[in-house]
Amino acid sequence: MSVQTPIPSSFDPEAHGGPPQRLAWLLPLGLAALLGTVFFFRLGDDIPLRTHEALLAGTARNMLLNRPVQLADGSRPSPYLVPNFNDSPRLRKTPLAYWMVVPVAWAVGEVNAWSARLPSALAALATVLMVAAVLARRYDRLTAFVGAAALATMVGFLMNARLAIADMPMTCFSTASLLALWMGVEGDGWRRFRWFLFAGAFGGLAMLAKGPAPLLVLWLPYLVAAAVCVARQVRRVARPACPAVGAPAAISPRPDEPAVPQAADRARPNEWAWTLGGAAAAIAVFLAVVLPWHLYVYQHDHDALKIWMAESVDRAAGEFGHEEPVYFYLVRLPMLAAPWTVFFAYGLVLAARRAWRDVHDRAWLLFIGAWLVGTLIGFSLSAGKQDHYILPLFPAAAVFTALALREVVAQAGGGASQTRARLLAGHGVFFVGLGVLCLAAYALYLAQPAFFDRFRGTAARLVTPGVLRPMAVLGAMSIVGGALAWVLASRRRLVGSLAVLLATFAATFLWAGSALIGPIERSSRAVDFARHVRETVPDGVSLFAYRGTSSSVVFYVARPMPPLADPAGAEKQMAAGQAFYVITDDRYLPQLETVPGLVRVYHQADPYRPEEGLWLLKAPGNP
């Protein structure tokens, strides 16, 4: 069986169709500009905090303002240790994501969209840099740069990097744990022991960020790493000593004395001690990071165990909604890996071929494959599914994508290069086609607006000048960038073509978020409604939320709103004779209208989702 030559670490981009050595500084500069733009540009400006983001931000705000909540045992522990939202304990999630927001909010003076999202953006940046570092160490700088750029611009990764959710910090610490684990597998002695400690510590932090989800990410790569480590140790002990040329296998002063083993041979038995000791220490550190918070909370609230079981078992059974078929992620992953889906698939083929031919890369690629496949299996077996659940697999997907992109842009000359150039050119044509569709939709609306009357539902409501004009700009950007990428690929300037594709995607993504998604996002209506509520409801008057009012409304109103579960709860408050206000939406308004005495005060309509308009109702109370 032939052995494929590993990719050299000293890569010469000019010799392979990349940028000349005198322009090699453009790679890190371009990557820095890309990461700074896609992760941080207008991070808190375009879209207000959404439902899950508002839960995180509101909980962090109670920590910052030191607002504890009273538990069933009558105690009021620190909000840092028992997080709370809307005057209720928030124990379904572990606290690290909230803790990460607090120092940022303290520095800027408040919890807002920017301070709540910055930790996620920083975690995304750290994840990208870790992937780049391991690719540079294992392959070369070009592979590191293209892998980092691909990860940063995968739709599924980039969207969540700009949201205040716990999944991105969890992804960052899971990635750190797995990469530290592999560094330990490749090391020996104290070096292995040390990296195993880091793996355990980062695994514990991942659990504190969003437990128990990291267990579904770590299980298979940890098993593969253990198998690789044990196999190497067994093979190393069983292999006879291989002395250097001209050197004796052992030192023997006299023929009748036993040979003295060389230092390398004496150290072999100790590797088992370093390995097993490192594994035990990693488990100990993992538990030392995870258990204290859980034990403290359980000491104050014995129902916490039921809550944690429900969060894991009931969510896996689909009790919390979002129930999808087992193949859901297999369908979604190609969309979430865009615009690099083709390269990701090609990278899987290259990795399989390389693992078969190259003994040096086999264990590493099996480990990365276990990272990808194990995460897919773990979350696919859970009935409750959402796109952001599989966020931790994107670093593994980026490794495979990097192999394909490096294969494409690092070759020059010959028919193979022509095929790879066509692959990049095809992506440019795709952007051009997307832009043409956007411009055609806008032109059709200007010429024949009645054409869209035949559509019904949300799609028809989205066909408005306020949406189509930004779409036309997006179309023009796509056409210009795609055409330029196609021209460069046709001239075999493959690195330049890839750079243009990256810039085009980043620009269109940011423009779409700012000009398209922001105006139609329901949280924008929540901000306007909350402003009116703050202006209308006096501080001393009770305000209630009926049937699960949006957490975005709760956050932006910025005051506790105890829940009312049914009309009987509103009637009980009416019987007390005190004036109060109630917030609900159009879906539940008919239920509250059965309560005599409630008066409509204000309605915030949602033109894109009429059933989700918001209402403020008032009970005047007894005169």
C-alpha positions as CSV (number, residue, x, y, z in Angstrom):
1,M,0.0,0.0,0.0
2,S,1.4,3.4,-1.0
3,V,1.9,6.1,1.5
4,Q,0.9,9.6,0.6
5,T,3.5,12.3,1.4
6,P,2.3,14.6,4.2
7,I,1.7,18.2,3.4
8,P,5.0,20.0,4.2
9,S,5.0,22.5,7.0
10,S,7.2,24.9,5.0
11,F,4.7,25.8,2.3
12,D,5.7,28.1,-0.5
13,P,2.5,29.7,-1.8
14,E,4.1,31.3,-4.8
15,A,5.2,27.9,-6.1
16,H,1.6,26.6,-5.8
17,G,-0.4,29.4,-7.4
18,G,-0.9,31.3,-4.2
19,P,0.1,34.9,-3.4
20,P,3.8,35.7,-3.9
21,Q,6.1,35.6,-0.9
22,R,6.4,39.4,-0.9
23,L,2.6,39.6,-0.4
24,A,2.3,36.8,2.1
25,W,1.5,39.3,4.8
26,L,-1.9,39.8,3.0
27,L,-3.1,36.4,4.4
28,P,-3.0,37.2,8.1
29,L,-4.1,40.8,7.4
30,G,-7.0,39.7,5.3
31,L,-8.1,37.0,7.9
32,A,-7.9,39.6,10.7
33,A,-10.1,42.0,8.7
34,L,-12.6,39.2,7.9
35,L,-12.9,38.0,11.5
36,G,-13.2,41.6,12.9
37,T,-15.9,42.4,10.4
38,V,-18.1,39.3,10.5
39,F,-18.0,38.9,14.2
40,F,-18.0,42.4,15.6
41,F,-19.3,44.9,13.0
42,R,-22.6,46.4,14.2
43,L,-22.9,43.5,16.6
44,G,-25.6,45.1,18.7
45,D,-27.1,47.6,16.3
46,D,-29.2,45.8,13.7
47,I,-31.4,43.3,15.5
48,P,-32.7,43.6,19.1
49,L,-32.3,40.8,21.5
50,R,-34.4,37.8,20.5
51,T,-36.2,35.4,22.8
52,H,-33.3,33.2,23.9
53,E,-30.9,36.1,23.9
54,A,-33.3,38.2,26.1
55,L,-33.4,35.3,28.6
56,L,-29.6,35.3,28.9
57,A,-29.3,39.1,29.0
58,G,-32.0,39.5,31.5
59,T,-30.5,36.9,33.8
60,A,-27.1,38.5,33.5
61,R,-28.6,41.9,34.3
62,N,-30.0,40.6,37.6
63,M,-26.5,39.5,38.5
64,L,-25.1,42.8,37.6
65,L,-27.7,44.7,39.7
66,N,-27.5,42.1,42.5
67,R,-31.2,41.2,42.4
68,P,-31.6,37.8,44.2
69,V,-34.8,35.8,44.1
70,Q,-36.5,34.1,47.0
71,L,-36.4,30.3,46.9
72,A,-38.8,27.8,48.4
73,D,-36.8,27.5,51.6
74,G,-37.0,31.2,52.2
75,S,-33.4,32.0,51.3
76,R,-32.3,34.6,48.9
77,P,-28.9,33.5,47.7
78,S,-26.7,35.5,45.4
79,P,-28.0,35.8,41.8
80,Y,-24.5,34.8,40.6
81,L,-25.1,31.4,42.2
82,V,-28.8,31.0,41.7
83,P,-29.6,32.9,38.4
84,N,-33.1,34.3,38.0
85,F,-35.2,35.9,35.3
86,N,-38.5,37.8,35.7
87,D,-38.4,37.1,39.5
88,S,-38.2,33.3,39.0
89,P,-35.1,31.0,39.4
90,R,-33.4,30.2,36.1
91,L,-32.0,26.8,36.9
92,R,-32.6,25.0,33.6
93,K,-29.3,26.4,32.3
94,T,-25.8,26.3,33.8
95,P,-24.5,29.8,34.7
96,L,-21.2,30.3,32.8
97,A,-22.8,32.1,29.9
98,Y,-24.4,34.6,32.3
99,W,-21.1,35.1,34.2
100,M,-19.3,35.9,30.9
101,V,-21.7,38.8,30.2
102,V,-21.4,40.4,33.6
103,P,-17.8,41.8,33.3
104,V,-18.5,43.2,29.8
105,A,-21.7,44.8,31.0
106,W,-19.9,46.2,34.1
107,A,-17.3,47.8,31.8
108,V,-19.9,49.5,29.6
109,G,-22.4,50.3,32.4
110,E,-25.4,48.2,31.3
111,V,-26.6,44.9,29.8
112,N,-27.6,45.7,26.2
113,A,-27.5,43.9,22.9
114,W,-23.8,44.6,22.4
115,S,-22.6,43.6,25.9
116,A,-24.8,40.5,25.8
117,R,-23.5,39.4,22.4
118,L,-19.8,40.2,22.8
119,P,-18.9,37.1,24.8
120,S,-20.4,34.9,22.0
121,A,-18.4,36.8,19.4
122,L,-15.2,36.5,21.4
123,A,-15.9,32.8,21.9
124,A,-16.4,32.4,18.1
125,L,-13.1,34.2,17.5
126,A,-11.2,32.0,20.0
127,T,-12.7,28.9,18.3
128,V,-11.6,30.0,14.9
129,L,-8.1,30.8,16.2
130,M,-7.7,27.4,17.9
131,V,-8.7,25.7,14.6
132,A,-6.2,27.8,12.7
133,A,-3.5,27.1,15.2
134,V,-3.9,23.3,15.0
135,L,-4.1,23.4,11.2
136,A,-0.9,25.4,11.0
137,R,0.8,23.0,13.4
138,R,-0.3,19.9,11.5
139,Y,-0.2,21.2,7.9
140,D,0.8,24.7,6.8
141,R,-0.2,28.4,7.0
142,L,-2.3,28.4,3.9
143,T,-4.4,25.5,5.3
144,A,-4.7,27.4,8.6
145,F,-5.9,30.6,6.9
146,V,-8.5,28.9,4.6
147,G,-9.8,26.7,7.4
148,A,-10.2,29.7,9.7
149,A,-11.9,31.7,7.0
150,A,-14.2,28.8,6.1
151,L,-15.3,28.3,9.7
152,A,-15.9,32.0,10.3
153,T,-18.1,32.3,7.3
154,M,-20.1,29.0,7.5
155,V,-23.7,30.2,7.8
156,G,-24.5,28.0,10.9
157,F,-21.5,29.2,12.7
158,L,-21.6,32.9,11.8
159,M,-25.2,33.3,12.6
160,N,-24.7,32.0,16.1
161,A,-21.5,33.9,16.6
162,R,-23.6,37.1,16.6
163,L,-26.2,35.9,19.1
164,A,-26.2,36.0,22.9
165,I,-26.7,32.3,23.4
166,A,-24.8,29.8,25.5
167,D,-24.1,27.5,22.5
168,M,-21.1,29.5,21.3
169,P,-19.2,29.5,24.6
170,M,-20.0,25.8,24.9
171,T,-18.6,25.3,21.4
172,C,-15.5,27.2,22.3
173,F,-14.7,25.2,25.5
174,S,-15.7,21.9,23.8
175,T,-13.2,22.7,21.0
176,A,-10.5,23.6,23.5
177,S,-11.1,20.4,25.4
178,L,-10.9,18.2,22.3
179,L,-7.8,19.9,20.8
180,A,-6.1,19.7,24.2
181,L,-7.0,16.0,24.4
182,W,-5.4,15.4,21.0
183,M,-2.3,17.3,22.0
184,G,-2.0,15.0,24.9
185,V,-2.5,11.9,22.7
186,E,0.4,13.1,20.5
187,G,2.6,14.0,23.5
188,D,4.3,11.9,26.2
189,G,5.3,12.0,29.8
190,W,4.5,15.2,31.7
191,R,3.5,16.9,28.4
192,R,0.7,14.4,28.0
193,F,-0.4,14.7,31.6
194,R,-0.5,18.5,31.3
195,W,-2.7,18.4,28.2
196,F,-5.0,15.9,29.7
197,L,-5.5,18.3,32.6
198,F,-6.4,21.1,30.2
199,A,-8.8,18.8,28.4
200,G,-10.6,18.0,31.7
201,A,-10.7,21.7,32.7
202,F,-12.1,22.9,29.4
203,G,-14.6,20.0,29.3
204,G,-15.9,21.2,32.7
205,L,-16.2,24.8,31.5
206,A,-18.2,23.5,28.5
207,M,-20.5,21.8,30.9
208,L,-20.9,25.0,33.0
209,A,-21.6,26.9,29.8
210,K,-24.5,24.6,28.7
211,G,-24.7,21.3,30.4
212,P,-25.3,18.5,29.7
213,A,-25.1,19.1,25.9
214,P,-21.2,18.8,25.8
215,L,-21.5,15.1,26.7
216,L,-23.1,14.5,23.3
217,V,-20.1,16.2,21.6
218,L,-17.2,14.7,23.6
219,W,-18.2,11.1,24.0
220,L,-17.1,9.6,20.7
221,P,-13.8,11.6,20.1
222,Y,-12.8,10.8,23.7
223,L,-13.3,7.1,23.0
224,V,-11.3,7.3,19.8
225,A,-8.5,9.3,21.5
226,A,-8.4,6.7,24.3
227,A,-8.2,3.9,21.7
228,V,-5.4,5.6,19.8
229,C,-3.5,6.3,23.0
230,V,-3.8,2.7,24.2
231,A,-2.9,1.3,20.8
232,R,0.2,3.4,20.6
233,Q,1.3,2.5,24.1
234,V,0.9,-1.2,23.5
235,R,2.7,-1.0,20.2
236,R,5.5,1.1,21.8
237,V,6.1,-1.3,24.6
238,A,5.9,-4.4,22.3
239,R,8.3,-2.9,19.7
240,P,11.9,-3.8,20.3
241,A,14.5,-1.1,20.8
242,C,15.8,0.5,17.7
243,P,19.3,1.9,18.4
244,A,20.8,4.6,16.3
245,V,23.3,3.6,13.6
246,G,26.7,2.8,15.1
247,A,25.4,2.9,18.7
248,P,25.1,-0.2,20.9
249,A,21.6,-1.3,21.9
250,A,22.7,-1.3,25.5
251,I,25.6,-0.4,27.7
252,S,27.4,-3.5,29.0
253,P,30.8,-3.0,30.7
254,R,31.6,-6.7,30.9
255,P,30.2,-9.6,29.0
256,D,29.0,-11.3,32.2
257,E,26.9,-8.2,33.3
258,P,23.3,-7.6,32.1
259,A,22.8,-4.9,29.6
260,V,21.7,-1.5,30.9
261,P,18.7,-0.2,29.0
262,Q,19.0,3.2,27.2
263,A,17.0,6.1,28.5
264,A,14.3,5.8,25.9
265,D,13.7,2.2,26.9
266,R,13.7,2.9,30.6
267,A,11.0,5.6,30.1
268,R,8.6,3.3,28.3
269,P,6.9,1.8,31.3
270,N,6.4,5.2,32.8
271,E,4.2,6.3,29.9
272,W,1.3,4.1,31.2
273,A,1.6,5.9,34.5
274,W,1.6,9.3,32.8
275,T,-1.4,8.3,30.6
276,L,-3.6,6.7,33.3
277,G,-2.6,9.3,35.8
278,G,-3.4,12.1,33.4
279,A,-6.8,10.5,32.6
280,A,-7.7,10.3,36.3
281,A,-6.5,13.8,36.9
282,A,-8.6,15.1,34.0
283,I,-11.7,13.4,35.4
284,A,-11.0,14.9,38.8
285,V,-10.5,18.4,37.4
286,F,-13.7,18.0,35.3
287,L,-15.7,17.2,38.4
288,A,-14.0,19.9,40.4
289,V,-15.2,22.5,37.8
290,V,-18.7,21.1,37.3
291,L,-19.9,19.9,40.7
292,P,-19.6,22.9,43.1
293,W,-22.3,25.0,41.5
294,H,-24.7,22.0,41.2
295,L,-24.1,21.0,44.8
296,Y,-24.7,24.6,46.0
297,V,-27.9,24.9,44.1
298,Y,-29.2,21.5,45.2
299,Q,-28.5,22.4,48.8
300,H,-30.9,25.4,48.5
301,D,-33.4,23.9,46.1
302,H,-33.9,20.1,46.1
303,D,-36.2,20.5,43.0
304,A,-33.2,21.5,41.0
305,L,-32.4,17.8,40.3
306,K,-35.9,17.4,38.8
307,I,-35.3,20.5,36.7
308,W,-32.0,19.3,35.4
309,M,-33.4,15.8,34.6
310,A,-36.3,17.5,32.7
311,E,-33.9,19.7,30.8
312,S,-31.9,16.7,29.6
313,V,-34.4,13.7,29.5
314,D,-37.6,15.6,28.6
315,R,-35.9,17.7,26.0
316,A,-34.4,14.6,24.4
317,A,-37.9,13.1,24.3
318,G,-39.3,16.3,22.6
319,E,-41.3,17.4,25.6
320,F,-40.1,21.0,25.1
321,G,-41.1,21.2,21.4
322,H,-39.0,21.4,18.3
323,E,-39.5,17.7,17.7
324,E,-38.0,16.7,14.4
325,P,-37.2,13.4,12.6
326,V,-33.9,11.6,13.2
327,Y,-32.5,12.6,9.8
328,F,-33.2,16.3,10.5
329,Y,-29.5,17.3,10.8
330,L,-28.4,15.4,7.8
331,V,-30.8,17.6,5.8
332,R,-29.9,20.8,7.6
333,L,-26.1,20.4,7.7
334,P,-25.5,21.1,4.0
335,M,-27.5,24.3,4.3
336,L,-25.7,25.4,7.5
337,A,-22.3,24.7,6.0
338,A,-23.0,27.1,3.1
339,P,-21.4,28.6,1.2
340,W,-18.7,25.9,1.5
341,T,-21.0,22.9,1.3
342,V,-19.3,21.5,-1.8
343,F,-15.8,22.0,-0.4
344,F,-16.9,20.3,2.9
345,A,-18.2,17.3,1.0
346,Y,-15.0,17.2,-1.1
347,G,-13.0,17.4,2.1
348,L,-14.7,14.4,3.5
349,V,-13.7,12.4,0.4
350,L,-10.1,13.7,0.6
351,A,-9.9,12.9,4.3
352,A,-11.1,9.3,3.7
353,R,-8.6,8.8,0.9
354,R,-5.8,10.3,3.0
355,A,-6.7,8.3,6.1
356,W,-6.4,5.1,3.9
357,R,-3.1,6.0,2.3
358,D,-1.3,8.1,4.9
359,V,-0.4,6.4,8.2
360,H,0.7,9.7,9.6
361,D,-2.7,11.4,9.3
362,R,-4.9,8.4,9.9
363,A,-5.4,8.7,13.7
364,W,-5.9,12.5,13.5
365,L,-8.5,12.2,10.8
366,L,-10.3,9.4,12.6
367,F,-10.4,11.7,15.7
368,I,-11.8,14.6,13.7
369,G,-14.3,12.3,12.0
370,A,-15.4,11.0,15.4
371,W,-15.9,14.7,16.5
372,L,-18.2,15.3,13.5
373,V,-20.1,12.0,13.5
374,G,-20.4,11.7,17.2
375,T,-22.0,15.1,17.5
376,L,-24.4,14.3,14.7
377,I,-25.4,10.9,16.3
378,G,-25.7,12.4,19.8
379,F,-28.1,15.2,18.8
380,S,-29.9,13.2,16.1
381,L,-31.0,10.7,18.7
382,S,-32.6,13.5,20.7
383,A,-36.2,14.2,19.6
384,G,-35.9,18.0,20.3
385,K,-33.8,19.6,17.6
386,Q,-32.7,23.1,16.6
387,D,-30.0,24.2,14.2
388,H,-27.8,25.8,16.9
389,Y,-27.6,22.5,18.9
390,I,-25.0,21.1,16.5
391,L,-22.9,24.2,16.6
392,P,-20.0,22.3,18.2
393,L,-19.4,20.1,15.1
394,F,-18.5,23.1,12.9
395,P,-14.8,23.2,13.9
396,A,-14.5,19.6,12.8
397,A,-16.4,20.4,9.6
398,A,-13.9,23.3,9.0
399,V,-11.0,20.9,9.2
400,F,-12.4,18.9,6.3
401,T,-13.3,22.0,4.4
402,A,-9.8,23.3,4.9
403,L,-8.3,20.2,3.3
404,A,-10.5,20.7,0.2
405,L,-9.8,24.4,-0.1
406,R,-6.1,24.0,0.3
407,E,-6.2,21.3,-2.4
408,V,-8.0,23.7,-4.7
409,V,-6.0,26.9,-4.2
410,A,-2.6,25.4,-3.7
411,Q,-2.3,23.8,-7.2
412,A,-1.3,25.3,-10.4
413,G,-1.0,24.1,-14.0
414,G,-2.4,21.0,-15.6
415,G,-5.9,19.7,-16.1
416,A,-6.4,19.1,-12.4
417,S,-5.9,22.9,-11.8
418,Q,-8.5,23.6,-14.5
419,T,-11.0,21.5,-12.7
420,R,-10.4,23.2,-9.4
421,A,-10.6,26.6,-11.0
422,R,-13.9,25.7,-12.4
423,L,-15.1,24.7,-8.9
424,L,-14.3,28.2,-7.6
425,A,-15.7,29.8,-10.8
426,G,-18.9,27.8,-10.2
427,H,-19.3,29.4,-6.8
428,G,-18.9,32.8,-8.4
429,V,-21.6,32.0,-10.9
430,F,-23.9,31.0,-8.0
431,F,-23.5,34.4,-6.4
432,V,-24.2,36.0,-9.8
433,G,-27.4,33.9,-10.2
434,L,-28.5,34.7,-6.7
435,G,-28.1,38.4,-7.4
436,V,-30.0,38.2,-10.6
437,L,-32.9,36.6,-8.8
438,C,-33.0,39.4,-6.2
439,L,-32.9,42.1,-8.9
440,A,-35.6,40.3,-10.9
441,A,-37.9,40.1,-7.9
442,Y,-37.5,43.8,-7.3
443,A,-38.1,44.6,-11.0
444,L,-41.2,42.4,-11.2
445,Y,-42.6,44.2,-8.1
446,L,-42.1,47.6,-9.7
447,A,-43.6,46.5,-13.0
448,Q,-46.4,44.2,-11.8
449,P,-47.1,44.6,-8.1
450,A,-50.4,42.8,-8.5
451,F,-48.4,39.6,-9.4
452,F,-47.6,39.0,-5.8
453,D,-51.3,39.2,-4.7
454,R,-51.7,35.6,-5.6
455,F,-49.4,34.6,-2.8
456,R,-50.8,34.1,0.7
457,G,-49.4,34.1,4.2
458,T,-46.0,35.4,5.4
459,A,-44.4,35.2,2.0
460,A,-46.8,37.7,0.6
461,R,-46.4,40.1,3.5
462,L,-42.7,40.1,3.0
463,V,-43.0,41.4,-0.5
464,T,-43.0,45.1,0.3
465,P,-40.8,48.0,-0.9
466,G,-39.1,48.1,2.5
467,V,-37.9,44.5,2.0
468,L,-37.4,44.4,-1.8
469,R,-35.2,47.6,-2.0
470,P,-32.5,46.2,0.3
471,M,-32.8,42.9,-1.6
472,A,-32.0,44.7,-4.8
473,V,-28.9,46.2,-3.2
474,L,-27.9,42.7,-2.0
475,G,-28.4,41.4,-5.5
476,A,-26.1,44.0,-7.0
477,M,-23.4,43.2,-4.4
478,S,-23.7,39.5,-5.2
479,I,-23.4,40.0,-9.0
480,V,-20.3,42.2,-8.7
481,G,-18.6,39.9,-6.3
482,G,-19.5,36.7,-8.0
483,A,-18.5,38.0,-11.4
484,L,-15.1,39.2,-10.1
485,A,-14.5,35.8,-8.4
486,W,-15.4,34.0,-11.7
487,V,-12.9,36.2,-13.7
488,L,-10.1,35.5,-11.2
489,A,-10.8,31.8,-11.2
490,S,-10.8,31.7,-15.0
491,R,-7.3,33.3,-14.9
492,R,-6.1,30.7,-12.3
493,R,-5.8,33.4,-9.6
494,L,-7.3,30.9,-7.2
495,V,-6.3,32.6,-3.9
496,G,-7.7,35.9,-5.2
497,S,-10.9,34.3,-6.3
498,L,-11.3,32.7,-2.9
499,A,-10.7,36.0,-1.2
500,V,-13.3,37.7,-3.3
501,L,-15.8,35.0,-2.5
502,L,-15.1,35.5,1.2
503,A,-15.5,39.2,1.0
504,T,-18.7,38.9,-1.1
505,F,-20.3,36.5,1.4
506,A,-19.3,38.6,4.4
507,A,-20.7,41.8,2.8
508,T,-24.0,40.2,1.7
509,F,-24.5,38.5,5.0
510,L,-24.0,41.7,7.0
511,W,-26.2,43.7,4.6
512,A,-29.0,41.0,4.8
513,G,-28.9,41.1,8.6
514,S,-29.0,44.9,8.8
515,A,-31.4,45.8,6.0
516,L,-33.6,42.6,5.6
517,I,-33.8,40.6,8.8
518,G,-33.7,43.5,11.2
519,P,-36.9,45.3,9.9
520,I,-39.0,42.1,9.9
521,E,-37.6,40.6,13.2
522,R,-40.4,40.3,15.8
523,S,-38.0,41.6,18.5
524,S,-38.1,45.0,16.8
525,R,-41.8,45.2,17.6
526,A,-41.0,44.1,21.2
527,V,-38.7,47.1,21.6
528,D,-41.3,49.5,20.5
529,F,-44.0,47.9,22.6
530,A,-41.8,47.8,25.7
531,R,-41.1,51.5,25.3
532,H,-44.8,52.3,25.3
533,V,-45.3,50.1,28.4
534,R,-42.6,51.9,30.3
535,E,-44.2,55.3,29.5
536,T,-47.7,54.1,30.4
537,V,-47.5,51.9,33.5
538,P,-46.5,53.8,36.7
539,D,-43.8,52.2,38.8
540,G,-46.1,51.4,41.7
541,V,-48.7,49.6,39.7
542,S,-48.6,45.9,39.2
543,L,-47.8,44.5,35.7
544,F,-48.5,40.9,34.7
545,A,-47.6,38.8,31.7
546,Y,-50.3,36.5,30.4
547,R,-49.5,33.0,29.0
548,G,-45.7,33.2,28.4
549,T,-45.2,36.7,27.1
550,S,-42.0,37.0,25.0
551,S,-38.8,37.3,27.0
552,S,-37.8,40.1,24.7
553,V,-40.7,42.2,26.0
554,V,-39.8,41.3,29.6
555,F,-36.2,42.3,29.0
556,Y,-37.0,45.6,27.4
557,V,-39.7,46.6,29.8
558,A,-37.0,46.0,32.5
559,R,-39.3,45.2,35.4
560,P,-40.6,41.9,36.9
561,M,-43.9,40.8,35.3
562,P,-45.4,37.8,37.3
563,P,-47.2,35.4,35.0
564,L,-50.9,34.8,34.8
565,A,-51.8,31.3,33.5
566,D,-55.5,31.6,32.8
567,P,-58.4,34.1,33.0
568,A,-59.1,32.9,36.6
569,G,-55.8,34.4,37.6
570,A,-56.8,37.8,36.2
571,E,-60.2,37.6,37.9
572,K,-58.4,36.9,41.2
573,Q,-56.4,40.1,40.7
574,M,-59.5,42.0,39.8
575,A,-61.2,40.8,43.1
576,A,-58.4,42.4,45.1
577,G,-59.6,45.8,43.9
578,Q,-56.2,47.2,42.9
579,A,-55.4,48.7,39.5
580,F,-53.1,46.6,37.4
581,Y,-51.9,46.0,33.8
582,V,-51.6,42.8,31.7
583,I,-49.5,42.1,28.7
584,T,-50.6,39.5,26.1
585,D,-50.6,38.9,22.4
586,D,-53.3,38.5,19.8
587,R,-53.5,34.7,20.2
588,Y,-54.7,35.0,23.8
589,L,-56.6,38.2,23.7
590,P,-60.0,36.4,23.3
591,Q,-59.4,34.5,26.6
592,L,-58.7,37.8,28.5
593,E,-61.8,39.4,27.0
594,T,-63.9,37.1,29.0
595,V,-62.7,38.9,32.2
596,P,-65.1,41.8,32.9
597,G,-63.5,45.1,33.6
598,L,-60.3,44.7,31.5
599,V,-59.8,47.7,29.2
600,R,-57.7,47.8,26.0
601,V,-55.0,50.4,26.4
602,Y,-52.5,49.9,23.5
603,H,-51.9,47.5,20.6
604,Q,-48.6,47.0,18.8
605,A,-49.3,45.4,15.5
606,D,-46.9,43.1,13.7
607,P,-47.4,43.5,9.9
608,Y,-45.4,40.3,9.2
609,R,-47.0,38.1,11.8
610,P,-50.5,39.5,12.6
611,E,-51.2,36.7,15.1
612,E,-48.3,37.9,17.2
613,G,-49.4,41.5,17.8
614,L,-49.0,42.7,21.4
615,W,-51.6,44.1,23.7
616,L,-51.5,46.1,26.9
617,L,-54.7,45.8,29.0
618,K,-55.7,47.6,32.2
619,A,-57.9,46.8,35.2
620,P,-58.8,50.2,36.6
621,G,-59.4,48.8,40.1
622,N,-62.1,50.0,42.6
623,P,-62.6,53.7,42.9
